[in-house]
Amino acid sequence: MHLIRKCQWVSGNEEDVEIALREAIANAVIHGNHEDPGKQVYVGCRGGTDEVSIVIRDEGQGFDSGDVPDPTAPEISSPAMAVEST
């Protein structure tokens, strides 16, 4: 988070990015790696003017992205991040 604040990639939204990052890392540890201490979580970050891209990768089996609800659907009240499975 220090890097994001220092570079001012998302000035004024750093707290939102931090919350999303913490949630994504927790999901990777809990749901992806099933809290296996022998597995790792990888974090990559790239930023530019008014944007930042953070990639979280775990060593889990993955999932079918077709099973993920559409974040733009009316029943999703507050989409926080995009989900992409590779």
PLY file of the C-alpha trace (Angstrom):
ply
format ascii 1.0
element vertex 86
property float x
property float y
property float z
element edge 85
property int vertex1
property int vertex2
end_header
0.00 0.00 0.00
2.95 2.30 0.61
3.84 2.08 -3.11
0.27 2.91 -4.19
0.14 5.93 -1.86
3.61 7.13 -2.84
2.90 6.93 -6.58
-0.58 8.46 -6.15
-2.06 5.97 -8.65
-5.56 6.20 -7.17
-5.38 9.36 -5.13
-8.20 9.51 -2.62
-9.17 5.85 -3.08
-6.24 4.16 -1.38
-8.38 2.86 1.47
-10.80 1.18 -0.98
-7.88 -0.47 -2.79
-6.43 -1.67 0.51
-9.75 -3.23 1.58
-10.14 -5.00 -1.79
-6.52 -6.19 -1.65
-6.89 -7.59 1.87
-10.10 -9.39 0.88
-8.54 -10.86 -2.28
-5.49 -12.13 -0.37
-7.68 -13.63 2.36
-9.79 -15.37 -0.32
-6.66 -16.76 -1.95
-5.37 -18.15 1.35
-8.71 -19.51 2.60
-10.58 -20.59 -0.53
-7.75 -21.06 -3.04
-5.03 -22.64 -0.93
-7.39 -24.03 1.76
-5.08 -22.55 4.41
-2.32 -24.98 3.44
0.93 -23.50 4.83
2.88 -25.27 2.08
1.13 -23.21 -0.63
1.87 -19.63 -1.55
-0.07 -16.57 -2.69
1.52 -14.36 -5.34
0.77 -10.65 -5.66
1.62 -8.47 -8.67
0.97 -4.75 -8.98
1.06 -2.30 -11.87
-0.13 1.28 -11.82
-0.50 4.31 -13.99
-2.35 7.58 -14.13
-5.54 7.21 -12.07
-5.49 3.40 -12.09
-3.87 0.41 -10.51
-3.99 -3.27 -11.46
-3.33 -5.87 -8.79
-3.18 -9.58 -9.61
-3.53 -12.17 -6.85
-2.66 -15.77 -7.72
-2.89 -18.79 -5.45
-1.94 -22.44 -5.88
-5.51 -23.75 -5.68
-7.39 -25.71 -8.34
-9.12 -22.64 -9.71
-12.77 -22.28 -10.64
-15.03 -21.89 -13.63
-15.43 -18.14 -14.18
-18.81 -18.91 -15.76
-20.04 -19.80 -12.27
-19.23 -16.31 -10.95
-22.27 -14.01 -10.86
-22.30 -11.04 -13.24
-21.06 -8.10 -11.10
-23.24 -5.71 -13.15
-26.43 -7.65 -12.42
-29.07 -5.70 -10.46
-29.06 -8.22 -7.59
-25.35 -7.48 -6.92
-25.58 -4.39 -4.73
-21.94 -3.24 -4.69
-19.42 -4.88 -7.01
-15.98 -4.31 -5.50
-13.68 -5.96 -7.99
-13.50 -7.94 -11.19
-12.83 -11.67 -11.01
-10.81 -13.37 -13.70
-9.72 -16.99 -13.68
-6.78 -18.02 -15.81
0 1
1 2
2 3
3 4
4 5
5 6
6 7
7 8
8 9
9 10
10 11
11 12
12 13
13 14
14 15
15 16
16 17
17 18
18 19
19 20
20 21
21 22
22 23
23 24
24 25
25 26
26 27
27 28
28 29
29 30
30 31
31 32
32 33
33 34
34 35
35 36
36 37
37 38
38 39
39 40
40 41
41 42
42 43
43 44
44 45
45 46
46 47
47 48
48 49
49 50
50 51
51 52
52 53
53 54
54 55
55 56
56 57
57 58
58 59
59 60
60 61
61 62
62 63
63 64
64 65
65 66
66 67
67 68
68 69
69 70
70 71
71 72
72 73
73 74
74 75
75 76
76 77
77 78
78 79
79 80
80 81
81 82
82 83
83 84
84 85
